[in-house]
């Protein structure tokens, strides 16, 4: 598999996301749904195991797939610190969420923290949803979490954002972050160049640029897409406390059931 998007930042992803993760209580949200559904759980784009590992600690058998081998290596390092009992509940697989093939089905499949938005076209999104359908139990539940495309941000077309600092977990160096974001309104995508800058202990200045694209999708567009691929939307939340969707909450959490 070719180098994946998150490979170059995997070693400090966990430290970075602590300062950027604006959502709260998503782990307990997925944990509650896993218990309600029963059976095994699949996380798409599981990354370093931020959600997956706590689920396993609470007795849930969970498979995680990710296209980034480096992110999975970080997850494995954390797994190595777990008890044998918890480790045996986790299965990590190096697979792309558009083409994954597993010899089992799941009662719950979810894709958290906007990872689905790395699929930029209807073809890519459809390929993912097709595989999700194939791997779901009868009347299984699928959950995706997206951000709300705020109109006032889209109208800017381009903006600069200072993202603060964090410490490199390996070297201890203080890394400063900023990003340049531009919007393609016709394609419904955004492009972000994220700049990481730090000075090491020898006084050498470093810069790493991480570039990526995300699709932005509106509520009823997502509902129609899910319905097209055989899902019935049963809830749309605006937060992980299960409050109803509110445009101003900034979050879109879709809970859909596989149509029998």
C-alpha positions as CSV (number, residue, x, y, z in Angstrom):
1,X,0.0,0.0,0.0
2,X,1.4,3.4,-0.9
3,X,2.2,6.0,1.7
4,X,-1.0,7.1,3.4
5,X,-2.1,10.7,4.2
6,X,-1.4,10.4,8.0
7,X,1.9,8.5,7.8
8,X,4.0,11.7,8.1
9,X,2.4,12.9,11.3
10,X,1.6,9.6,13.0
11,X,4.2,9.9,15.7
12,X,2.8,13.1,17.1
13,X,-0.8,12.8,16.1
14,X,-2.0,12.0,19.7
15,X,-0.3,15.0,21.1
16,X,-1.6,17.3,18.4
17,X,-5.2,16.1,18.6
18,X,-5.4,16.8,22.3
19,X,-5.4,20.5,21.5
20,X,-7.5,20.4,18.4
21,X,-10.2,17.9,19.4
22,X,-13.2,20.1,19.9
23,X,-15.8,17.4,20.4
24,X,-16.4,15.8,23.8
25,X,-17.8,12.5,25.0
26,X,-17.5,10.8,21.6
27,X,-15.9,7.7,23.1
28,X,-18.7,7.2,25.6
29,X,-21.2,7.8,22.7
30,X,-19.8,5.0,20.6
31,X,-19.4,2.8,23.7
32,X,-23.1,3.2,24.5
33,X,-24.1,2.3,20.9
34,X,-21.9,-0.7,20.9
35,X,-23.6,-2.0,24.0
36,X,-27.0,-1.3,22.6
37,X,-26.2,-3.1,19.4
38,X,-24.4,-6.1,20.9
39,X,-22.0,-8.2,18.8
40,X,-18.7,-7.0,17.3
41,X,-17.8,-3.5,16.3
42,X,-15.8,-2.1,13.3
43,X,-14.1,1.3,13.3
44,X,-13.2,2.8,10.0
45,X,-10.0,5.0,10.0
46,X,-9.2,3.9,13.5
47,X,-5.9,5.8,13.6
48,X,-3.9,5.4,16.8
49,X,-6.8,3.8,18.6
50,X,-8.1,6.9,20.5
51,X,-11.7,5.5,20.4
52,X,-11.0,1.8,19.7
53,X,-8.8,1.1,22.8
54,X,-11.3,2.5,25.4
55,X,-14.0,0.4,23.8
56,X,-11.9,-2.8,24.2
57,X,-11.2,-1.8,27.8
58,X,-15.0,-1.8,28.4
59,X,-15.4,-5.4,27.2
60,X,-16.3,-4.7,23.5
61,X,-14.7,-6.8,20.7
62,X,-13.6,-4.3,18.1
63,X,-11.8,-4.4,14.7
64,X,-10.1,-1.3,13.5
65,X,-8.9,-0.6,9.9
66,X,-6.7,2.2,8.7
67,X,-4.9,3.1,5.5
68,X,-1.9,4.4,7.5
69,X,0.6,1.8,8.6
70,X,2.3,4.4,10.8
71,X,-0.9,5.2,12.6
72,X,-1.5,1.6,13.2
73,X,2.0,1.2,14.6
74,X,1.2,3.9,17.2
75,X,-2.0,2.0,18.1
76,X,0.0,-1.2,18.5
77,X,2.4,0.5,20.9
78,X,-0.5,1.5,23.1
79,X,-2.0,-2.0,22.8
80,X,1.2,-3.5,24.0
81,X,0.7,-1.8,27.4
82,X,-2.8,-3.4,27.8
83,X,-3.6,-6.6,29.5
84,X,-3.7,-9.8,27.5
85,X,-7.5,-9.9,28.0
86,X,-8.0,-6.5,26.5
87,X,-5.6,-7.0,23.6
88,X,-7.4,-10.1,22.6
89,X,-10.6,-8.0,22.0
90,X,-8.8,-5.8,19.4
91,X,-8.0,-6.7,15.8
92,X,-6.1,-4.1,13.7
93,X,-6.0,-4.3,9.9
94,X,-4.0,-2.3,7.4
95,X,-6.8,-1.6,4.9
96,X,-8.4,1.3,3.1
97,X,-12.0,2.1,4.0
98,X,-13.0,2.2,0.3
99,X,-11.9,-1.4,-0.4
100,X,-11.6,-3.3,2.9
101,X,-12.6,-7.0,2.9
102,X,-13.1,-8.8,6.3
103,X,-14.5,-12.3,6.7
104,X,-17.1,-11.2,9.2
105,X,-20.0,-8.9,9.8
106,X,-20.6,-6.3,12.5
107,X,-23.5,-5.1,14.5
108,X,-22.0,-1.5,14.6
109,X,-19.7,0.2,12.2
110,X,-18.6,3.8,12.8
111,X,-16.3,6.4,11.3
112,X,-15.5,9.1,13.8
113,X,-13.9,12.6,13.9
114,X,-14.7,13.5,10.3
115,X,-12.6,10.8,8.7
116,X,-15.3,10.1,6.1
117,X,-14.7,13.6,4.7
118,X,-11.3,12.5,3.4
119,X,-13.4,10.8,0.7
120,X,-13.7,13.6,-1.8
121,X,-16.0,12.3,-4.5
122,X,-19.3,10.5,-4.7
123,X,-17.5,7.5,-6.2
124,X,-15.1,7.3,-3.2
125,X,-18.0,7.8,-0.7
126,X,-20.1,5.2,-2.5
127,X,-17.2,2.7,-2.5
128,X,-16.9,3.0,1.2
129,X,-20.7,2.7,1.9
130,X,-20.9,-0.3,-0.4
131,X,-18.2,-2.1,1.7
132,X,-20.0,-1.0,4.9
133,X,-23.2,-2.6,3.7
134,X,-21.4,-5.9,2.9
135,X,-19.9,-6.0,6.4
136,X,-23.0,-5.2,8.4
137,X,-25.3,-7.6,10.3
138,X,-28.9,-7.6,9.3
139,X,-30.3,-4.2,10.6
140,X,-26.9,-3.2,11.9
141,X,-26.1,0.4,12.8
142,X,-23.7,2.7,10.9
143,X,-22.5,6.1,12.4
144,X,-20.6,8.8,10.7
145,X,-19.4,12.1,12.3
146,X,-18.9,15.2,10.0
147,X,-18.4,18.9,10.7
148,X,-21.1,21.4,9.7
149,X,-20.0,23.6,6.7
150,X,-20.5,27.1,8.2
151,X,-21.6,29.5,5.5
152,X,-19.6,32.4,6.9
153,X,-16.4,30.4,6.6
154,X,-17.1,29.2,3.1
155,X,-17.7,32.8,2.1
156,X,-14.2,33.7,3.0
157,X,-12.8,31.3,0.4
158,X,-9.4,31.4,2.1
159,X,-8.3,31.9,5.7
160,X,-5.3,31.6,8.0
161,X,-5.5,29.9,11.4
162,X,-3.0,29.7,14.3
163,X,-3.4,26.3,16.0
164,X,-1.2,26.7,19.0
165,X,1.7,24.5,20.2
166,X,2.3,21.0,21.5
167,X,5.3,19.0,22.6
168,X,6.9,16.4,20.3
169,X,6.4,13.1,22.4
170,X,9.8,11.8,21.2
171,X,12.2,14.8,21.4
172,X,10.2,17.2,23.7
173,X,10.6,20.0,21.2
174,X,7.8,22.6,21.2
175,X,6.1,22.5,17.8
176,X,4.1,25.5,16.6
177,X,1.2,25.0,14.2
178,X,-0.7,27.2,11.8
179,X,-2.8,26.4,8.7
180,X,-3.8,28.0,5.5
181,X,-7.3,26.8,4.3
182,X,-8.9,27.5,0.9
183,X,-12.3,26.4,-0.3
184,X,-13.5,25.1,-3.7
185,X,-17.2,25.8,-3.5
186,X,-18.0,24.1,-6.8
187,X,-16.3,20.8,-5.8
188,X,-17.4,21.2,-2.2
189,X,-13.9,20.6,-0.9
190,X,-11.4,22.4,1.2
191,X,-7.6,22.3,1.0
192,X,-5.5,22.8,4.0
193,X,-1.7,23.3,4.3
194,X,-0.7,22.8,7.9
195,X,2.7,24.1,8.9
196,X,4.6,22.6,11.8
197,X,7.7,24.6,12.9
198,X,10.1,24.0,15.7
199,X,13.7,24.6,16.8
200,X,15.6,21.5,18.1
201,X,18.0,21.4,21.0
202,X,20.9,22.1,18.6
203,X,19.3,25.3,17.4
204,X,18.3,23.9,14.0
205,X,15.0,25.3,12.7
206,X,12.6,22.7,11.2
207,X,9.5,23.0,9.1
208,X,7.1,20.2,8.0
209,X,4.1,20.9,5.8
210,X,1.2,18.5,5.8
211,X,-1.4,19.0,3.1
212,X,-4.8,17.4,2.8
213,X,-8.2,17.9,1.3
214,X,-11.6,17.3,2.9
215,X,-15.1,17.3,1.4
216,X,-17.8,19.3,3.1
217,X,-21.4,18.0,3.1
218,X,-24.7,19.3,4.2
219,X,-27.3,17.4,6.3
220,X,-29.9,16.4,3.7
221,X,-27.2,15.7,1.1
222,X,-25.7,13.1,3.6
223,X,-29.1,11.6,4.3
224,X,-29.8,11.1,0.6
225,X,-26.4,9.5,0.1
226,X,-27.0,7.1,2.9
227,X,-30.4,6.2,1.6
228,X,-29.0,5.6,-1.9
229,X,-26.7,2.9,-0.5
230,X,-29.3,1.1,1.5
231,X,-29.4,2.8,4.9
232,X,-32.3,4.4,6.8
233,X,-31.3,7.4,8.8
234,X,-32.8,7.0,12.3
235,X,-31.2,10.0,14.1
236,X,-29.1,13.1,13.3
237,X,-27.4,14.6,16.4
238,X,-25.7,17.9,16.8
239,X,-23.5,16.7,19.7
240,X,-22.4,13.5,21.3
241,X,-24.9,14.0,24.2
242,X,-27.5,13.0,21.6
243,X,-29.0,16.5,21.4
244,X,-30.9,17.1,18.1
245,X,-29.0,18.4,15.1
246,X,-28.3,22.2,15.4
247,X,-26.5,23.9,12.6
248,X,-24.7,26.1,15.1
249,X,-23.4,23.2,17.1
250,X,-20.9,22.6,14.3
251,X,-21.3,18.8,14.3
252,X,-23.3,16.4,12.3
253,X,-23.6,12.9,13.7
254,X,-25.7,10.5,11.5
255,X,-27.0,7.2,12.9
256,X,-28.3,4.9,10.2
257,X,-29.7,1.4,10.1
258,X,-29.0,-1.1,7.3
259,X,-32.3,-1.7,5.4
260,X,-33.3,-5.3,5.6
